[in-house]
Structure formats: structure tokens, C-alpha cells
Amino acid sequence: MEAQEHRLPTLFIIPLIQFFVGLLLFIALLHGQRDLTMLAFLVLGMVIAARLWSRLSLSGIKSYSTVDAHKVFPGETLTLKMSAENAKLLPVWLQMKVPVDGALHPSSRETTFAKESGLLWYQRAQFQWELTAQRRGVHEIGPTQVKVADLFGFFPREKEAQGSLHIIVYPRLVPLKPISLPRRDLFGVPGAKSPVQDPIYILGTRDYQHWQPARYIHWKASARHNRLQEKIFEPSEQEKVLLVVEVDQFAQNSAGESFERTLEVVASLAVRLEQRGYALGLVTNGVFVGGGPTILPIARGPQQLPGILEALARLHMEPNGDLVDILRSGLALPWGVSCVHFSYDQDGASLATEGYFSHRKVPVVFVVSQPRSISGEDKVRGKIYSLDDICIKRAERK
């Protein structure tokens, strides 16, 4: 429903018109015109009653906003539900307006939702819209603007509901060609297929399995869940991959489209590796919308992949310091890590990053958005892919 154009409900709310009605009442009383006096009294009484009604209309009005999904991928739909309650005896006229971020497109292509309703005493009204996520990012719905008035709508009063709804749209997932990553297995078997578990690295807990040794019981978690929980250990030889996103050159070249495409590849690779049982981590020198750490330590668990996807959704194309300094200050590298480095192109920063990982015996694969021919000492020694090398184009999918 499109927002209705605001029109003046009656001329009698204009102060000048009210003055003339009062003057007409005085003349009618002066000349003893009973019918004219009754008409003027009726008009002024209606205006005064409507004004008092409107002053009381905001009290007891409660509004709520919810969505059925706070985290979605581009192209997915979500449902915005709004409800308003009139928690008093006085009936009111109600209008609710909700501004919506342009990246969340409703089916009707509106950017502001507006609906009207009359609310009797202790009555509730509910409204609903369907939205479709269009692009990656953190998008806002609200805050809701609530307008109430007397049932005639003569003297509307407004208030803004507290808070907004934030929708996180992950990067789009795209099909990828196989990427050759350096393997650093201890026993030659990736992920959870290993027969050897490392008791030092605990991934999480789950319900206790009766065939497991009692020493695996996590007593604190068991007390918290009121049932036996056991520790989940990280396999000793598990493949570990660190995803590194360098934003400097994207910002310098104002390459917003290439940046978005790169994040789609990072997200798609993270999903593929997680499905194969890899432990994942993420490091970037970009700024996050809403703040947050630039390092997600390497781990494997049910919350790791959603955490990486959310970080990529919040990532802004704005550098926040030198990447190598960030790596040195807060990253712990366990044994067996491989690195996939994403950037606009190879440059001095890429060489510095390669030198940092080379010193720690970590193999690096580079993925660049705009490759160029570089020779000599300025060229990185690791394997280099371009986005076109690893993305499956539409024609190839067919």
C-alpha cells in the first residue's frame, strides 16, 4: 500500500477560520440568532473536543516491529511485521510509516511503507510487507514513525519508536572452479576424518555419547545444560585455512564493483572449505560497519562460518591500518595453516604479507581482481589466481 498524500482534513482547524467562527458566534448571540448560535457552538465544540482527544491519543499507544530473518543472502525474501496496540479506552486514528533501506526492495518498489487504521479501545492492528535483499551489507529498517489523532484526524500527533531493525545481507555465493591449496596434513587425511584427536584444541561441546571415555565429559557445560555434555576436539591433522582480505588498493582505485566480486569469492570459498571440514579464519585491514575485530581466529565449529559471512557483510572498502601490523599484533598461527590472500592486485603490500607468512613457514595462494604482468623482485613467489580463473561464468554453467 502506497503512502497516502497528506491532505487537510477540515478548514476548521485553521486558527483564522476558528476566529471567524468565534466572531460569528458573538454576532449570533448579539442578534439572538438561535440556529446560527447552535451551529457555531457545534463547530467550536467539535474542534475543542478533537484537540483534547488528540492530546490524549498518544498515551497507551504501543508499537512493535519484527522480521522473520535478520541474516539473509541476496535474492532471499524476508517478512516485515508491524503491530500497534491501543492500550486505553479512547479510540484513535493511527498511521504507521517505516522507512526502508534502498537495498531491501519491497515488491511494490516503495522506500517508505505507510498504512492507516482506526483502533478502538484495547484493540491491536497488524501490518505485513515482503522485502527482498538486493546487495551485501548491513541495512536498516526504521525507526517507525507513529502518527495518531482523534477519529476525524483533525489534530495528528507524532512520535518516533525507539530503535531500528538491522538486516545483515551476506555476500552472494557464486560457483567456483577447484583451487589448489597447499596441503600440510600430519597424517594425510583432512578434517574430521582423522583417527587422531588433539585434546589441547577444544572446538565445542555436544551431548555425551555413552561409548566415549568419561574423561571427555565437560562438567561445567553439563551443569549449565542440565545434561551430560562431552568435549569436541580438533583433529590433530585438520586442514586450516586463513582467508586474508586486503582492501588498500580497492580503496585507492575506487574499485567498488571489484571489491564486491572479491567478497563473493571469499564467501563462496569459505562455504566450500567449511563443507569439507576445514578450520577457517579471517583477517582483513578493512573497517567494519558497526565496529568489530579485524581478526577471526582459525577455528571450526557451528558458529565459525556464520561469523565469517557476517564479517564479510559488514566489511567496508576503507583501510584501517597496515595488514602486516595487524597480523603481527593479534594473530596466533597454529601449525599446518595455509593462507589464501585476496587483493586488487599484487604490490608492495602483497610482498610484505608474503614475507610475513614465509618467515612463519605458511604457504600462501594469491587471488587478485585485476592481474597485471610483473617481473623481477616485485613479483610474489606464491601461486597467483585471478578472479576469472576461479569463477565459473554463466556460459560455462550452461
BELJO-V744282 format. One record per backbone hydrogen bond with DSSP energy under -1.0 kcal/mol. CO is the residue of the C=O (numbers start at 1). NH is the residue of the N-H. E is the energy in kcal/mol with one decimal. If there is no record, write none. Layout:
# BELJO-V744282
CO,NH,E + CO,NH,E
This chain:
# BELJO-V744282
11,14,-1.6 + 14,18,-2.2 + 15,19,-2.2 + 16,20,-1.9 + 17,21,-2.2 + 18,22,-2.5 + 19,23,-2.5 + 20,24,-2.5 + 21,25,-2.3 + 22,26,-2.1 + 23,27,-2.3 + 24,28,-2.5 + 25,29,-2.5 + 26,30,-2.2 + 27,31,-2.0 + 28,33,-2.6 + 32,34,-1.1 + 33,37,-2.2 + 34,38,-2.4 + 35,39,-2.1 + 36,40,-2.3 + 37,41,-2.7 + 38,42,-2.3 + 39,43,-2.3 + 40,44,-2.6 + 41,45,-2.8 + 42,46,-2.2 + 43,47,-2.1 + 44,48,-2.6 + 45,49,-2.7 + 46,50,-2.3 + 47,51,-2.1 + 48,52,-2.2 + 49,53,-2.6 + 50,54,-2.5 + 51,55,-1.9 + 52,56,-1.4 + 58,61,-1.6 + 60,87,-3.2 + 62,85,-3.0 + 64,83,-2.2 + 66,81,-3.1 + 70,168,-3.1 + 72,170,-2.8 + 73,76,-2.1 + 76,133,-2.5 + 78,131,-3.0 + 79,68,-1.3 + 80,129,-2.4 + 81,66,-2.6 + 82,127,-3.5 + 83,64,-2.7 + 84,125,-2.7 + 85,62,-2.3 + 86,88,-1.3 + 86,122,-1.4 + 88,122,-1.2 + 92,119,-3.0 + 93,149,-1.8 + 94,117,-2.6 + 95,147,-3.1 + 96,115,-1.8 + 97,145,-3.0 + 98,113,-2.5 + 99,142,-2.9 + 101,104,-2.0 + 103,134,-2.6 + 105,132,-2.1 + 106,109,-1.6 + 111,100,-2.9 + 113,98,-2.4 + 115,96,-2.5 + 117,94,-3.0 + 119,92,-2.4 + 120,123,-1.5 + 123,86,-2.6 + 125,84,-2.5 + 127,82,-2.7 + 129,80,-2.7 + 131,78,-2.5 + 132,105,-2.1 + 133,75,-3.1 + 137,169,-3.1 + 139,167,-3.3 + 140,101,-1.8 + 141,165,-2.8 + 144,161,-3.1 + 145,97,-2.5 + 146,159,-2.2 + 147,95,-2.7 + 148,157,-3.3 + 149,93,-2.6 + 150,153,-1.5 + 157,148,-2.8 + 159,146,-2.9 + 165,141,-2.9 + 167,139,-3.0 + 168,72,-2.3 + 169,137,-2.1 + 175,392,-2.0 + 190,193,-1.2 + 191,194,-1.3 + 196,236,-1.4 + 201,234,-2.6 + 204,232,-3.0 + 206,230,-3.2 + 209,212,-2.1 + 213,216,-1.6 + 214,217,-1.8 + 216,231,-2.7 + 218,222,-2.1 + 219,223,-2.2 + 220,224,-1.9 + 221,225,-2.3 + 222,226,-1.2 + 222,227,-1.2 + 228,208,-2.1 + 229,218,-2.9 + 230,206,-1.8 + 232,203,-3.2 + 232,204,-1.1 + 234,198,-2.2 + 235,238,-1.3 + 239,279,-2.7 + 240,338,-2.5 + 241,281,-1.4 + 242,340,-2.5 + 243,283,-2.5 + 244,342,-3.3 + 245,285,-1.1 + 247,251,-2.2 + 248,252,-2.3 + 249,253,-2.2 + 250,255,-2.5 + 254,256,-1.3 + 255,259,-2.1 + 256,260,-2.3 + 257,261,-2.2 + 258,262,-2.4 + 259,263,-2.2 + 260,264,-1.8 + 261,265,-1.7 + 262,266,-2.4 + 263,267,-2.6 + 264,268,-2.3 + 265,269,-2.6 + 266,270,-2.3 + 267,271,-2.2 + 268,272,-2.1 + 269,273,-2.7 + 270,274,-2.4 + 271,275,-2.0 + 272,276,-1.0 + 273,278,-2.4 + 274,277,-1.5 + 279,241,-2.7 + 280,299,-2.3 + 281,243,-2.8 + 282,296,-3.3 + 283,245,-2.5 + 285,320,-3.8 + 287,316,-3.2 + 288,291,-2.2 + 294,284,-1.7 + 296,282,-1.9 + 299,280,-2.3 + 301,304,-1.0 + 303,307,-1.7 + 304,308,-2.1 + 305,309,-2.6 + 306,310,-2.4 + 307,311,-2.0 + 308,312,-2.3 + 309,313,-1.9 + 310,314,-2.0 + 314,289,-2.9 + 316,318,-2.7 + 318,287,-1.4 + 322,326,-1.8 + 323,327,-2.4 + 324,328,-2.4 + 325,329,-1.8 + 326,330,-1.7 + 327,331,-1.3 + 338,242,-3.0 + 339,365,-2.5 + 340,244,-2.7 + 341,367,-3.3 + 342,246,-2.7 + 343,369,-1.5 + 344,370,-3.2 + 347,351,-2.0 + 348,352,-2.2 + 349,353,-2.3 + 350,354,-2.6 + 351,355,-2.4 + 352,356,-2.0 + 353,357,-2.2 + 354,358,-2.8 + 355,359,-1.9 + 357,362,-2.8 + 358,361,-1.5 + 363,339,-2.3 + 365,341,-3.2 + 366,385,-3.2 + 367,343,-2.0 + 368,387,-1.5 + 376,379,-1.3 + 383,366,-3.3 + 385,368,-2.8 + 386,390,-1.1 + 387,391,-1.8 + 390,177,-3.3 + 393,397,-1.9 + 394,398,-1.6
